[in-house]
Amino acid sequence: PLQELLRLSRELHPRWAAELRALTGIDNEYRRCGAWYLAANDLESAALRTQFAAWTAAGVTATWHERADLSPLLSPAWHAGYFASEEAQIRNPRQLQALLAAVTARGVHLETHTEPRSITRGAGSTVEVTTDNGRWSAAHVCLCGGAWSAALGQMLGAPLAVKPVRGQMLLLETALDLPAIVNHGPRYIVPRRGGLTLVGSTEEDAGFVRENTAAGLAELRAFAVQAIPELANAVEFQAWSGLRPASARPW
């Protein structure tokens, strides 16, 4: 199911980016740059082979490369990997700006910075949401609280096993012209326009504490240099952190 979702997403985003730019004038910087998926040892290579086979079976264009055939920008320590030539990227803050502008232009009313205080059953089949700015009633309410969804579920008496997982991000400034995304497990390096390179991300069980740590940023920088040695001279441009929603169940 995930592979099918990603395939459909790949088909949607080029058209969606063009429509949003035409409607709002905001460029989300969608571009197909391709992506490397790398293995650091024989065990990872075997697992990556399985993933590669699954993607190609799902219709994703990718080519397998042994150590000698990897990009010369990559560290020679990598054992193997595959290159997905159709993988793309967007600047997600600009995507959000474009979406907000688009829905506003289509007549959608937005209440921002408004905290819900209660969610209750109203008359008939309606749901009532009481917020800092008043009360709203609708036949359907969608809970999209991300890491905070459990608190919203409690208001409805619907327990949701969701917890926050902190992710720290590092943006580097470099003269290196990195042509493609680089992935290793949960870590990734994404080339941005204007001489910037994004490095992510940590996965930390830190509750709702949204802050950067010296250890987290050092971990990201070490990964960047391990993957691409020429990033050793890159300068830190910006760092930030966010909270992802994750399952709180012990699977």
C-alpha positions in Angstrom: 0.0 0.0 0.0 2.8 2.4 0.8 4.4 1.8 -2.6 1.1 2.4 -4.4 0.6 5.6 -2.4 4.1 6.8 -3.4 3.5 5.9 -7.0 0.3 7.9 -7.1 2.0 10.8 -5.3 4.8 10.8 -7.9 2.1 11.2 -10.6 0.2 13.9 -8.7 2.9 16.3 -7.6 4.1 17.7 -11.0 0.6 18.6 -12.0 -0.2 19.9 -8.5 2.9 22.1 -8.4 2.0 23.7 -11.7 -1.6 24.3 -10.7 -0.6 25.9 -7.4 2.0 28.1 -9.0 -0.5 29.3 -11.7 -3.1 30.0 -9.0 -1.0 31.6 -6.4 2.3 32.7 -8.0 4.2 30.7 -5.3 6.9 28.3 -6.6 7.2 25.3 -4.3 10.4 24.4 -6.2 9.2 21.0 -7.2 11.9 19.3 -9.3 13.0 15.8 -10.2 16.6 15.4 -9.2 16.8 11.7 -8.5 18.0 10.0 -5.3 20.6 7.6 -4.2 19.8 4.9 -1.6 23.0 3.6 0.0 24.2 0.6 1.9 27.2 0.7 4.3 27.9 -3.1 4.5 26.9 -6.5 3.1 23.9 -6.8 5.5 22.5 -3.5 4.4 23.2 -4.3 0.8 21.0 -7.4 1.1 18.2 -5.5 2.6 18.5 -2.7 0.0 18.4 -5.3 -2.7 15.0 -6.4 -1.4 13.8 -2.8 -1.3 15.1 -2.2 -4.8 13.3 -5.2 -6.2 10.0 -4.1 -4.5 10.3 -0.6 -6.0 11.0 -1.8 -9.5 8.2 -4.3 -9.3 5.9 -1.4 -8.4 7.0 0.5 -11.5 9.6 2.8 -10.0 12.5 3.5 -12.4 15.8 2.6 -10.6 19.2 1.2 -11.3 21.4 -0.9 -9.1 25.1 0.1 -8.6 28.0 -1.6 -6.9 30.7 0.4 -5.1 32.7 1.2 -8.2 29.7 2.6 -10.0 28.4 5.0 -7.4 28.6 8.8 -7.9 32.2 10.1 -7.5 30.8 12.7 -5.0 29.9 9.9 -2.6 32.3 8.4 0.0 34.2 5.3 -1.3 33.2 3.6 1.9 29.7 2.9 0.6 29.3 -0.8 -0.4 26.4 -0.4 -2.9 23.2 1.3 -3.7 20.5 2.1 -6.2 19.6 5.3 -8.0 15.9 6.3 -8.4 16.0 8.7 -11.3 12.4 10.0 -11.0 12.5 10.9 -7.3 11.6 14.5 -6.7 11.6 17.1 -4.0 9.7 20.2 -3.0 10.3 23.0 -0.4 7.6 22.0 2.1 7.3 25.5 3.7 6.6 27.0 0.3 4.2 24.1 -0.5 2.2 25.1 2.7 2.2 28.8 1.7 0.9 27.9 -1.7 -1.8 25.6 -0.3 -3.0 28.3 2.2 -3.1 30.9 -0.6 -5.0 28.5 -2.9 -7.7 27.4 -0.5 -8.2 31.0 0.6 -8.7 32.0 -3.0 -11.2 29.2 -3.4 -13.3 30.6 -0.5 -12.1 28.4 2.4 -12.3 30.1 5.8 -9.3 29.6 8.0 -9.1 30.1 11.8 -5.4 30.2 12.7 -3.8 30.1 16.1 -7.1 28.9 17.6 -7.0 26.2 20.2 -9.9 23.7 20.4 -11.3 23.4 24.0 -13.8 20.6 23.5 -15.3 18.3 20.8 -18.7 17.0 21.5 -21.7 15.3 19.8 -24.3 17.9 18.9 -27.9 17.6 17.8 -28.6 14.7 15.3 -25.3 13.6 13.7 -23.4 16.9 14.1 -20.2 17.5 15.9 -19.5 20.7 17.8 -16.1 22.1 18.3 -15.6 24.8 20.9 -12.5 27.0 20.4 -10.9 30.1 21.8 -12.8 32.0 19.1 -16.2 30.5 19.3 -18.2 27.3 18.5 -18.4 25.5 15.2 -20.8 22.8 14.1 -20.4 20.3 11.2 -21.6 17.0 10.0 -17.9 15.8 9.8 -14.8 16.8 11.6 -11.3 15.7 10.6 -8.7 15.4 13.3 -5.3 16.4 11.8 -3.4 17.2 15.0 -0.2 15.4 14.1 1.8 14.7 17.3 -1.0 16.3 19.3 -3.8 14.1 17.9 -4.1 12.0 21.1 -5.3 15.1 23.1 -8.0 15.8 20.4 -9.0 12.2 20.5 -9.5 12.3 24.3 -12.1 15.1 23.8 -14.2 12.7 21.7 -13.6 9.7 24.1 -11.6 8.1 21.3 -8.1 7.1 22.6 -5.5 7.5 19.9 -2.1 5.9 20.5 0.0 8.7 19.1 3.1 10.3 20.5 5.6 12.9 19.4 9.0 11.9 17.9 11.4 14.9 17.6 13.4 15.4 14.5 16.3 17.8 14.2 17.3 19.4 10.9 20.5 21.0 9.7 20.8 23.4 6.7 24.4 23.8 5.4 25.8 26.4 3.0 28.3 25.0 0.6 29.7 25.6 -2.9 29.3 21.8 -3.6 27.0 21.2 -6.5 25.2 18.1 -5.3 22.9 16.9 -8.2 20.7 14.3 -6.3 19.3 13.4 -2.9 21.2 10.9 -0.8 19.5 8.5 1.5 20.9 6.0 4.1 18.3 4.5 6.4 16.4 7.3 8.0 19.1 9.9 7.2 19.0 12.0 4.0 20.8 14.9 2.3 18.8 17.1 0.0 20.4 19.7 -2.4 18.5 23.0 -2.3 18.8 26.0 -4.6 21.1 28.9 -3.7 24.0 26.8 -2.5 22.2 25.2 0.4 22.1 21.5 1.4 19.5 20.0 3.9 20.6 17.3 6.2 18.1 15.3 8.3 16.9 13.9 10.5 17.1 12.6 14.1 14.4 10.4 15.6 14.2 11.2 19.4 11.7 10.2 22.0 11.9 13.6 23.8 8.2 14.3 24.5 6.9 17.6 23.4 10.3 19.3 23.8 11.0 21.0 20.5 14.6 22.2 20.5 18.0 21.5 18.9 20.8 19.9 20.8 24.5 19.9 20.3 24.6 16.1 20.1 21.8 15.9 17.6 23.3 18.5 15.2 26.8 16.9 15.6 25.2 13.6 14.6 23.7 15.1 11.5 27.0 16.8 10.5 28.9 13.6 11.0 26.5 11.7 8.7 26.8 14.4 6.0 30.6 14.2 6.0 30.5 10.4 6.1 28.2 10.3 3.1 29.9 13.1 1.1 33.4 14.0 2.3 33.4 17.4 0.5 30.7 18.6 2.9 33.4 18.8 5.7 33.9 22.5 4.7 30.2 23.4 4.7 29.0 26.1 7.0 25.9 25.8 9.2 23.3 28.1 7.8 20.3 27.2 9.9 19.0 24.5 12.3 15.6 23.7 13.6 13.5 20.8 15.0 9.9 19.5 14.8 7.6 16.9 16.2 6.3 14.0 14.1 3.3 11.9 15.1 4.3 8.3 15.7 2.5 5.2 17.0 2.7 4.9 20.8 1.8 1.2 20.7 4.5 -1.4 21.4 4.3 -3.3 18.1 
